[in-house]
Amino acid sequence: GMVAEFVDENDNVASVPVNVELADQPNLKVTAIGIPERLETGQPIPISVDLSNVGGGDVPDRQIPFAVQVFLSRDETLDPRSDRLLQTIRLDEVVQAGQVVPLTLEPRMPSGISGPYYVLARVDPQRSFRPLGNVAESNESDNRTVSDDPILIELPPPTDLVVDSVSIDPSVVDSDGTVTVSWQVRNAGDTPARGIWDDSVYLSTDALLGFGDRLLG
């Protein structure tokens, strides 16, 4: 050191015993997933999730926020590379020991799917710089939960959209003039038409749509 103590340098350290007790840790787990039995393709998916702290300790302030991810999967095993991520829910609150936090979401259904699909929830997902997630838990192996049964996603019965009538005003126009085109679309099928569709208007020399016809809009 800076002070020359010579033969008395050996008595510069003192120690006292300290009793360190490990604090009770939280254990976050999804304990229930509620889903409908069946849905038609294209409909939003109503999902309820119960997030529970089944551990003996509260989630510390310094370990929030954390997230809950909800996936759609063909099977009961989560594969983040192939399963569809429906929504990520960010939680900014302290979850106390024994507390249950109900979560509800209604994500959009991915397009082009049909058949049975399971809903899986993952709590406090891993990150590249946090391999165990944000929250230090007493059990890191139970952070994934799958729904008891799959949702049966069905193709809806087809609709039949037809154009009943087309009118133009004026009926005679110069080559550089403008016209107003009006038409009426009717669903001739028995199933209601859901979603969004586009109509196109063409100019043709006959009553048949062909490659040479001009798209007006």
Accessible surface in RSA format (square Angstrom, percent):
REM  Atomic radii and reference values for relative SASA: ProtOr
REM  Chains: A
REM  Algorithm: Lee & Richards
REM  Probe-radius: 1.40
REM  Slices: 20
REM RES _ NUM      All-atoms   Total-Side   Main-Chain    Non-polar    All polar
REM                ABS   REL    ABS   REL    ABS   REL    ABS   REL    ABS   REL
RES GLY A   1   113.45 139.9   0.00   N/A 113.45 139.9  45.55 125.0  67.89 152.1
RES MET A   2   196.09 101.5 158.82 105.1  37.27  88.7 126.15 107.2  69.94  92.7
RES VAL A   3   104.80  69.0  98.59  89.3   6.22  15.0 101.85  88.5   2.95   8.0
RES ALA A   4    76.03  69.9  47.09  72.7  28.94  65.8  54.11  76.2  21.92  58.1
RES GLU A   5    57.19  32.8  46.14  34.9  11.05  26.3  20.52  39.7  36.67  29.9
RES PHE A   6   166.88  83.5 143.17  88.7  23.71  61.7 156.58  94.9  10.31  29.5
RES VAL A   7   135.67  89.3 110.08  99.7  25.59  61.7 119.66 104.0  16.01  43.4
RES ASP A   8    82.43  57.7  79.14  78.8   3.29   7.8  15.23  35.8  67.20  67.0
RES GLU A   9    69.95  40.2  58.32  44.1  11.63  27.7  37.31  72.2  32.64  26.7
RES ASN A  10   147.35 101.6 113.57 109.8  33.78  81.3  37.48  90.2 109.87 106.2
RES ASP A  11   107.90  75.6  78.87  78.5  29.03  68.6  43.28 101.9  64.62  64.4
RES ASN A  12    88.97  61.4  51.67  49.9  37.29  89.8  30.32  73.0  58.64  56.7
RES VAL A  13   135.66  89.3 108.44  98.2  27.22  65.6 112.10  97.4  23.56  63.9
RES ALA A  14   103.37  95.0  67.09 103.5  36.29  82.5  74.53 105.0  28.84  76.4
RES SER A  15   107.26  90.6  74.31  99.2  32.94  75.9  45.32  96.5  61.94  86.8
RES VAL A  16   119.83  78.8 102.93  93.2  16.90  40.7 105.21  91.4  14.62  39.6
RES PRO A  17   138.79 101.2 107.79  98.3  31.00 112.7 119.49  98.7  19.30 120.0
RES VAL A  18   117.85  77.6  85.61  77.5  32.24  77.7  90.38  78.5  27.47  74.5
RES ASN A  19   128.86  88.9  95.79  92.6  33.07  79.6  39.58  95.3  89.28  86.3
RES VAL A  20   129.29  85.1  99.21  89.8  30.08  72.5 102.25  88.8  27.04  73.3
RES GLU A  21   141.55  81.3 114.60  86.7  26.96  64.2  44.31  85.7  97.25  79.4
RES LEU A  22   161.40  89.9 129.09  92.4  32.31  81.2 132.89  93.3  28.51  76.7
RES ALA A  23    77.44  71.2  62.98  97.2  14.46  32.9  72.40 102.0   5.04  13.4
RES ASP A  24   107.33  75.2  86.08  85.7  21.25  50.3  14.41  33.9  92.92  92.7
RES GLN A  25    64.51  36.1  57.88  42.3   6.64  15.8  13.25  28.2  51.26  38.9
RES PRO A  26     4.00   2.9   4.00   3.6   0.00   0.0   4.00   3.3   0.00   0.0
RES ASN A  27    11.87   8.2  11.87  11.5   0.00   0.0   0.24   0.6  11.63  11.2
RES LEU A  28     0.00   0.0   0.00   0.0   0.00   0.0   0.00   0.0   0.00   0.0
RES LYS A  29    75.94  37.0  75.94  46.6   0.00   0.0  22.74  20.5  53.19  56.7
RES VAL A  30     0.76   0.5   0.09   0.1   0.68   1.6   0.09   0.1   0.68   1.8
RES THR A  31    69.25  49.3  36.55  37.1  32.69  77.9  34.84  46.8  34.40  52.0
RES ALA A  32    45.67  42.0  37.95  58.6   7.72  17.6  45.41  64.0   0.26   0.7
RES ILE A  33    28.35  16.1   1.09   0.8  27.26  65.7   1.96   1.4  26.39  71.6
RES GLY A  34    30.84  38.0   0.00   N/A  30.84  38.0  26.71  73.3   4.13   9.3
RES ILE A  35    43.35  24.7  12.72   9.5  30.63  73.8  16.48  11.9  26.87  72.9
RES PRO A  36    34.45  25.1  22.19  20.2  12.27  44.6  33.32  27.5   1.14   7.1
RES GLU A  37   149.36  85.7 135.27 102.3  14.09  33.5  56.69 109.7  92.67  75.7
RES ARG A  38   132.51  55.6 120.89  61.6  11.62  27.7  47.07  64.3  85.44  51.8
RES LEU A  39    24.78  13.8  19.61  14.0   5.17  13.0  24.78  17.4   0.00   0.0
RES GLU A  40    47.50  27.3  47.20  35.7   0.29   0.7  17.05  33.0  30.44  24.9
RES THR A  41    35.12  25.0  22.14  22.4  12.98  30.9  22.14  29.7  12.98  19.6
RES GLY A  42    58.92  72.7   0.00   N/A  58.92  72.7  30.04  82.4  28.88  64.7
RES GLN A  43    53.11  29.7  51.46  37.6   1.65   3.9  15.11  32.2  38.00  28.8
RES PRO A  44    65.98  48.1  62.88  57.3   3.10  11.3  63.27  52.2   2.71  16.8
RES ILE A  45     0.11   0.1   0.11   0.1   0.00   0.0   0.11   0.1   0.00   0.0
RES PRO A  46    60.24  43.9  56.27  51.3   3.97  14.4  57.71  47.6   2.54  15.8
RES ILE A  47     5.09   2.9   0.00   0.0   5.09  12.3   1.54   1.1   3.55   9.6
RES SER A  48    50.77  42.9  48.87  65.2   1.90   4.4  30.18  64.3  20.59  28.8
RES VAL A  49     0.81   0.5   0.04   0.0   0.76   1.8   0.45   0.4   0.36   1.0
RES ASP A  50    47.59  33.3  47.06  46.8   0.53   1.3   1.21   2.8  46.38  46.3
RES LEU A  51     0.00   0.0   0.00   0.0   0.00   0.0   0.00   0.0   0.00   0.0
RES SER A  52     5.25   4.4   5.25   7.0   0.00   0.0   3.79   8.1   1.45   2.0
RES ASN A  53     0.94   0.6   0.00   0.0   0.94   2.3   0.00   0.0   0.94   0.9
RES VAL A  54    80.67  53.1  45.92  41.6  34.75  83.7  53.26  46.3  27.42  74.4
RES GLY A  55    14.58  18.0   0.00   N/A  14.58  18.0   7.10  19.5   7.48  16.7
RES GLY A  56    55.35  68.3   0.00   N/A  55.35  68.3  29.36  80.6  26.00  58.2
RES GLY A  57     8.61  10.6   0.00   N/A   8.61  10.6   8.61  23.6   0.00   0.0
RES ASP A  58    70.94  49.7  59.85  59.6  11.09  26.2  14.69  34.6  56.25  56.1
RES VAL A  59     1.05   0.7   0.00   0.0   1.05   2.5   0.00   0.0   1.05   2.8
RES PRO A  60    32.07  23.4  22.37  20.4   9.70  35.3  32.07  26.5   0.00   0.0
RES ASP A  61   105.46  73.9  92.62  92.2  12.84  30.4  34.95  82.2  70.51  70.3
RES ARG A  62   200.92  84.4 160.91  82.0  40.01  95.3  78.84 107.8 122.07  74.0
RES GLN A  63    30.51  17.1  26.08  19.1   4.42  10.5  12.60  26.8  17.91  13.6
RES ILE A  64    42.70  24.3  24.45  18.2  18.24  44.0  24.75  17.8  17.94  48.7
RES PRO A  65    40.25  29.3  40.15  36.6   0.11   0.4  40.15  33.1   0.11   0.7
RES PHE A  66     3.56   1.8   0.00   0.0   3.56   9.3   3.41   2.1   0.15   0.4
RES ALA A  67    16.85  15.5  15.75  24.3   1.10   2.5  15.75  22.2   1.10   2.9
RES VAL A  68     0.00   0.0   0.00   0.0   0.00   0.0   0.00   0.0   0.00   0.0
RES GLN A  69    28.52  15.9  28.52  20.8   0.00   0.0   0.00   0.0  28.52  21.6
RES VAL A  70     0.06   0.0   0.06   0.1   0.00   0.0   0.06   0.1   0.00   0.0
RES PHE A  71     6.04   3.0   6.04   3.7   0.00   0.0   6.04   3.7   0.00   0.0
RES LEU A  72     0.64   0.4   0.00   0.0   0.64   1.6   0.00   0.0   0.64   1.7
RES SER A  73     1.42   1.2   0.27   0.4   1.15   2.7   1.15   2.5   0.27   0.4
RES ARG A  74   135.86  57.0 118.35  60.3  17.51  41.7  58.92  80.5  76.95  46.6
RES ASP A  75    77.78  54.5  75.57  75.2   2.21   5.2  33.65  79.2  44.13  44.0
RES GLU A  76   101.83  58.5  86.66  65.6  15.18  36.1  18.76  36.3  83.07  67.8
RES THR A  77    98.00  69.7  92.96  94.2   5.04  12.0  63.62  85.5  34.38  52.0
RES LEU A  78    13.06   7.3   0.94   0.7  12.12  30.5   0.94   0.7  12.12  32.6
RES ASP A  79    45.77  32.1  44.23  44.0   1.54   3.7  19.67  46.3  26.10  26.0
RES PRO A  80    63.07  46.0  43.15  39.3  19.91  72.4  43.30  35.7  19.77 122.9
RES ARG A  81   220.72  92.7 180.26  91.9  40.46  96.3  84.28 115.2 136.44  82.7
RES SER A  82    78.54  66.4  51.86  69.2  26.68  61.5  48.44 103.1  30.11  42.2
RES ASP A  83    22.31  15.6  10.32  10.3  11.99  28.3   1.83   4.3  20.48  20.4
RES ARG A  84    98.96  41.6  95.03  48.4   3.94   9.4  30.85  42.2  68.11  41.3
RES LEU A  85    92.44  51.5  63.13  45.2  29.31  73.7  63.13  44.3  29.31  78.9
RES LEU A  86    24.69  13.7   1.80   1.3  22.89  57.5   4.19   2.9  20.50  55.2
RES GLN A  87    71.25  39.8  64.29  47.0   6.96  16.6  24.33  51.8  46.92  35.6
RES THR A  88    68.80  48.9  43.41  44.0  25.39  60.5  37.75  50.7  31.05  46.9
RES ILE A  89    28.15  16.0  25.13  18.7   3.02   7.3  28.15  20.3   0.00   0.0
RES ARG A  90   160.94  67.6 137.65  70.2  23.29  55.4  54.23  74.1 106.71  64.7
RES LEU A  91     7.18   4.0   4.30   3.1   2.89   7.3   7.18   5.0   0.00   0.0
RES ASP A  92    87.39  61.2  63.97  63.7  23.42  55.4  35.86  84.4  51.53  51.4
RES GLU A  93    79.77  45.8  74.94  56.7   4.83  11.5  32.58  63.0  47.19  38.5
RES VAL A  94    52.61  34.6  38.59  34.9  14.02  33.8  38.59  33.5  14.02  38.0
RES VAL A  95     0.00   0.0   0.00   0.0   0.00   0.0   0.00   0.0   0.00   0.0
RES GLN A  96   107.76  60.3 107.76  78.8   0.00   0.0  13.10  27.9  94.66  71.8
RES ALA A  97    44.07  40.5  21.06  32.5  23.01  52.3  21.37  30.1  22.70  60.1
RES GLY A  98    62.99  77.7   0.00   N/A  62.99  77.7  36.82 101.0  26.17  58.6
RES GLN A  99    62.37  34.9  53.41  39.0   8.96  21.3  28.89  61.5  33.48  25.4
RES VAL A 100    79.48  52.3  60.59  54.8  18.89  45.5  60.59  52.6  18.89  51.2
RES VAL A 101    12.68   8.3  11.83  10.7   0.85   2.0  12.68  11.0   0.00   0.0
RES PRO A 102   100.75  73.4  84.50  77.0  16.25  59.1  84.51  69.8  16.24 100.9
RES LEU A 103    23.26  13.0  19.65  14.1   3.60   9.1  22.46  15.8   0.79   2.1
RES THR A 104   115.75  82.3  89.66  90.9  26.10  62.2  56.40  75.8  59.35  89.7
RES LEU A 105    13.59   7.6   0.22   0.2  13.37  33.6  10.35   7.3   3.24   8.7
RES GLU A 106   111.15  63.8  86.51  65.4  24.64  58.7  23.71  45.9  87.43  71.4
RES PRO A 107     9.76   7.1   2.24   2.0   7.52  27.3   9.76   8.1   0.00   0.0
RES ARG A 108   213.53  89.7 200.46 102.2  13.07  31.1  78.00 106.6 135.53  82.1
RES MET A 109    15.14   7.8   0.01   0.0  15.14  36.0   0.11   0.1  15.04  19.9
RES PRO A 110    26.27  19.1  14.30  13.0  11.97  43.5  26.06  21.5   0.21   1.3
RES SER A 111   100.86  85.2  81.89 109.3  18.96  43.7  50.85 108.3  50.01  70.1
RES GLY A 112    78.70  97.1   0.00   N/A  78.70  97.1  42.21 115.8  36.49  81.7
RES ILE A 113     7.24   4.1   2.28   1.7   4.96  12.0   6.75   4.9   0.49   1.3
RES SER A 114    41.60  35.2  37.49  50.0   4.11   9.5   5.88  12.5  35.72  50.0
RES GLY A 115    17.56  21.7   0.00   N/A  17.56  21.7  16.35  44.9   1.22   2.7
RES PRO A 116    66.10  48.2  65.91  60.1   0.18   0.7  65.91  54.4   0.18   1.1
RES TYR A 117    16.23   7.6  16.23   9.2   0.00   0.0   5.24   3.9  10.99  13.5
RES TYR A 118    39.29  18.3  39.29  22.4   0.00   0.0  11.54   8.7  27.76  34.2
RES VAL A 119     0.06   0.0   0.06   0.1   0.00   0.0   0.06   0.0   0.00   0.0
RES LEU A 120     4.75   2.6   4.75   3.4   0.00   0.0   4.75   3.3   0.00   0.0
RES ALA A 121     0.20   0.2   0.05   0.1   0.16   0.4   0.05   0.1   0.16   0.4
RES ARG A 122    35.94  15.1  35.94  18.3   0.00   0.0   6.46   8.8  29.49  17.9
RES VAL A 123     0.53   0.3   0.02   0.0   0.51   1.2   0.02   0.0   0.51   1.4
RES ASP A 124     5.67   4.0   2.32   2.3   3.35   7.9   0.00   0.0   5.67   5.7
RES PRO A 125    19.03  13.9  15.25  13.9   3.79  13.8  17.12  14.1   1.91  11.9
RES GLN A 126   126.86  70.9 106.11  77.5  20.75  49.4  23.11  49.2 103.75  78.7
RES ARG A 127   111.58  46.9  97.55  49.7  14.03  33.4  32.57  44.5  79.01  47.9
RES SER A 128   119.24 100.8  72.47  96.7  46.77 107.7  61.12 130.2  58.12  81.4
RES PHE A 129   139.57  69.8 110.38  68.4  29.19  76.0 119.04  72.2  20.53  58.8
RES ARG A 130   111.29  46.7 107.93  55.0   3.36   8.0  12.88  17.6  98.40  59.6
RES PRO A 131    92.47  67.4  87.98  80.2   4.49  16.3  90.77  74.9   1.70  10.5
RES LEU A 132   107.85  60.1 103.86  74.3   3.99  10.0 106.29  74.6   1.56   4.2
RES GLY A 133     8.58  10.6   0.00   N/A   8.58  10.6   0.08   0.2   8.50  19.0
RES ASN A 134    23.45  16.2  16.77  16.2   6.68  16.1   3.54   8.5  19.91  19.2
RES VAL A 135     0.56   0.4   0.00   0.0   0.56   1.3   0.20   0.2   0.36   1.0
RES ALA A 136    46.19  42.5  38.81  59.9   7.38  16.8  44.27  62.3   1.92   5.1
RES GLU A 137    12.23   7.0   0.00   0.0  12.23  29.1   0.00   0.0  12.23  10.0
RES SER A 138    72.69  61.4  37.43  50.0  35.26  81.2  32.64  69.5  40.05  56.1
RES ASN A 139    58.22  40.1  54.26  52.4   3.95   9.5  16.58  39.9  41.63  40.2
RES GLU A 140    53.77  30.9  32.82  24.8  20.95  49.9  30.15  58.3  23.62  19.3
RES SER A 141   103.70  87.6  63.02  84.1  40.67  93.7  55.24 117.6  48.46  67.9
RES ASP A 142    27.25  19.1  21.70  21.6   5.55  13.1  21.71  51.1   5.53   5.5
RES ASN A 143    15.17  10.5  13.85  13.4   1.32   3.2   7.70  18.5   7.46   7.2
RES ARG A 144   127.80  53.7 105.35  53.7  22.45  53.5  39.87  54.5  87.93  53.3
RES THR A 145    29.72  21.1  24.01  24.3   5.71  13.6  28.39  38.1   1.33   2.0
RES VAL A 146    44.41  29.2  34.40  31.1  10.01  24.1  34.40  29.9  10.01  27.1
RES SER A 147     2.67   2.3   0.92   1.2   1.75   4.0   2.06   4.4   0.61   0.9
RES ASP A 148   136.38  95.5 108.14 107.6  28.23  66.8  33.51  78.9 102.87 102.6
RES ASP A 149    97.34  68.2  95.25  94.8   2.09   4.9  25.06  59.0  72.28  72.1
RES PRO A 150    42.14  30.7  33.37  30.4   8.77  31.9  33.37  27.6   8.77  54.5
RES ILE A 151     0.00   0.0   0.00   0.0   0.00   0.0   0.00   0.0   0.00   0.0
RES LEU A 152    63.20  35.2  63.03  45.1   0.17   0.4  63.08  44.3   0.12   0.3
RES ILE A 153     2.29   1.3   0.15   0.1   2.14   5.2   0.15   0.1   2.14   5.8
RES GLU A 154    60.25  34.6  56.07  42.4   4.18  10.0  23.26  45.0  36.98  30.2
RES LEU A 155   132.43  73.8 109.83  78.6  22.60  56.8 109.83  77.1  22.60  60.8
RES PRO A 156    52.67  38.4  40.34  36.8  12.33  44.8  40.69  33.6  11.99  74.5
RES PRO A 157    75.05  54.7  65.37  59.6   9.68  35.2  71.76  59.2   3.29  20.4
RES PRO A 158   120.20  87.6 100.03  91.2  20.17  73.3 109.74  90.6  10.46  65.0
RES THR A 159    53.32  37.9  28.42  28.8  24.90  59.3   7.95  10.7  45.36  68.6
RES ASP A 160    70.39  49.3  67.46  67.1   2.93   6.9  20.46  48.2  49.93  49.8
RES LEU A 161    67.98  37.9  39.04  27.9  28.95  72.8  39.33  27.6  28.65  77.1
RES VAL A 162    46.74  30.8  40.91  37.0   5.83  14.1  46.74  40.6   0.00   0.0
RES VAL A 163    88.47  58.2  60.31  54.6  28.16  67.9  60.31  52.4  28.16  76.4
RES ASP A 164    70.56  49.4  36.37  36.2  34.19  80.8  18.78  44.2  51.78  51.6
RES SER A 165    61.09  51.6  52.83  70.5   8.26  19.0  46.04  98.0  15.06  21.1
RES VAL A 166    99.28  65.3  65.65  59.4  33.63  81.0  66.31  57.6  32.98  89.4
RES SER A 167    67.55  57.1  60.03  80.1   7.52  17.3  49.21 104.8  18.34  25.7
RES ILE A 168    89.64  51.0  71.18  53.0  18.46  44.5  72.11  51.9  17.53  47.6
RES ASP A 169   100.11  70.1  96.07  95.6   4.04   9.5  24.01  56.5  76.10  75.9
RES PRO A 170    63.03  45.9  60.77  55.4   2.26   8.2  62.78  51.8   0.24   1.5
RES SER A 171    92.02  77.8  66.40  88.6  25.63  59.0  38.00  80.9  54.02  75.7
RES VAL A 172   128.92  84.8 113.21 102.5  15.71  37.9 116.35 101.1  12.57  34.1
RES VAL A 173    69.13  45.5  40.64  36.8  28.49  68.6  46.08  40.0  23.04  62.5
RES ASP A 174   110.88  77.7  99.95  99.5  10.93  25.8  20.90  49.2  89.99  89.7
RES SER A 175   128.82 108.9  78.67 105.0  50.15 115.5  60.23 128.3  68.59  96.1
RES ASP A 176   129.20  90.5  95.23  94.8  33.97  80.3  45.67 107.5  83.53  83.3
RES GLY A 177    40.05  49.4   0.00   N/A  40.05  49.4  18.05  49.5  21.99  49.3
RES THR A 178   120.59  85.8 104.51 106.0  16.08  38.3  76.42 102.6  44.17  66.8
RES VAL A 179    56.59  37.2  29.21  26.4  27.37  66.0  32.29  28.1  24.30  65.9
RES THR A 180    88.44  62.9  83.39  84.5   5.05  12.0  51.89  69.7  36.55  55.3
RES VAL A 181    37.14  24.4  18.29  16.6  18.85  45.4  18.29  15.9  18.85  51.1
RES SER A 182    56.72  47.9  52.21  69.7   4.51  10.4  31.29  66.6  25.43  35.6
RES TRP A 183    99.40  39.9  66.50  32.2  32.91  77.3  65.05  34.7  34.35  55.7
RES GLN A 184   112.51  62.9 109.36  79.9   3.15   7.5  27.06  57.6  85.45  64.8
RES VAL A 185    46.54  30.6  18.55  16.8  27.99  67.5  18.55  16.1  27.99  75.9
RES ARG A 186   118.08  49.6 112.94  57.6   5.14  12.2  54.37  74.3  63.71  38.6
RES ASN A 187    51.42  35.5  28.92  27.9  22.50  54.2  19.99  48.1  31.43  30.4
RES ALA A 188    45.72  42.0  14.81  22.8  30.92  70.3  18.05  25.4  27.67  73.3
RES GLY A 189    28.03  34.6   0.00   N/A  28.03  34.6  12.70  34.9  15.33  34.3
RES ASP A 190   153.22 107.3 115.40 114.9  37.82  89.4  41.29  97.2 111.93 111.6
RES THR A 191    21.04  15.0  18.96  19.2   2.09   5.0  10.17  13.7  10.87  16.4
RES PRO A 192    87.41  63.7  76.99  70.2  10.43  37.9  84.09  69.4   3.32  20.6
RES ALA A 193    40.99  37.7  11.48  17.7  29.51  67.1  12.57  17.7  28.42  75.3
RES ARG A 194   153.70  64.5 115.84  59.1  37.85  90.1  58.95  80.6  94.75  57.4
RES GLY A 195    65.32  80.6   0.00   N/A  65.32  80.6  35.01  96.1  30.31  67.9
RES ILE A 196   173.15  98.5 135.51 101.0  37.64  90.7 138.60  99.8  34.55  93.8
RES TRP A 197   122.89  49.3  98.47  47.7  24.41  57.3 101.36  54.0  21.53  34.9
RES ASP A 198   132.88  93.1 102.61 102.1  30.27  71.6  32.30  76.0 100.58 100.3
RES ASP A 199    65.49  45.9  36.94  36.8  28.55  67.5  13.63  32.1  51.86  51.7
RES SER A 200    69.41  58.7  40.55  54.1  28.86  66.5   8.99  19.1  60.42  84.6
RES VAL A 201    28.47  18.7  25.62  23.2   2.85   6.9  28.47  24.7   0.00   0.0
RES TYR A 202    95.35  44.5  70.06  39.9  25.29  65.8  33.76  25.4  61.59  75.9
RES LEU A 203   108.49  60.4 104.73  74.9   3.75   9.4 105.22  73.9   3.27   8.8
RES SER A 204    43.86  37.1  13.41  17.9  30.45  70.1  16.97  36.1  26.89  37.7
RES THR A 205   146.92 104.5 106.76 108.2  40.16  95.7  90.80 122.0  56.13  84.9
RES ASP A 206    88.55  62.0  67.13  66.8  21.42  50.7  40.81  96.0  47.74  47.6
RES ALA A 207   107.51  98.8  65.20 100.6  42.30  96.2  78.57 110.7  28.93  76.6
RES LEU A 208   138.52  77.1 133.70  95.6   4.82  12.1 136.31  95.7   2.21   5.9
RES LEU A 209   129.72  72.2  91.62  65.5  38.10  95.8  93.44  65.6  36.28  97.6
RES GLY A 210    39.70  49.0   0.00   N/A  39.70  49.0  33.04  90.7   6.66  14.9
RES PHE A 211   221.85 111.0 186.47 115.5  35.38  92.1 191.92 116.4  29.93  85.6
RES GLY A 212    70.63  87.1   0.00   N/A  70.63  87.1  42.46 116.5  28.17  63.1
RES ASP A 213    29.28  20.5  13.52  13.5  15.76  37.3   1.61   3.8  27.67  27.6
RES ARG A 214   172.55  72.4 171.22  87.3   1.32   3.2  47.63  65.1 124.92  75.7
RES LEU A 215   109.57  61.0  79.52  56.9  30.05  75.5  79.52  55.8  30.05  80.9
RES LEU A 216    93.73  52.2  56.51  40.4  37.23  93.6  59.83  42.0  33.90  91.2
RES GLY A 217    61.51  75.9   0.00   N/A  61.51  75.9  61.26 168.1   0.25   0.6
END  Absolute sums over single chains surface
CHAIN  1 A    15191.3      11441.1       3750.2       8359.0       6832.3
END  Absolute sums over all chains
TOTAL         15191.3      11441.1       3750.2       8359.0       6832.3
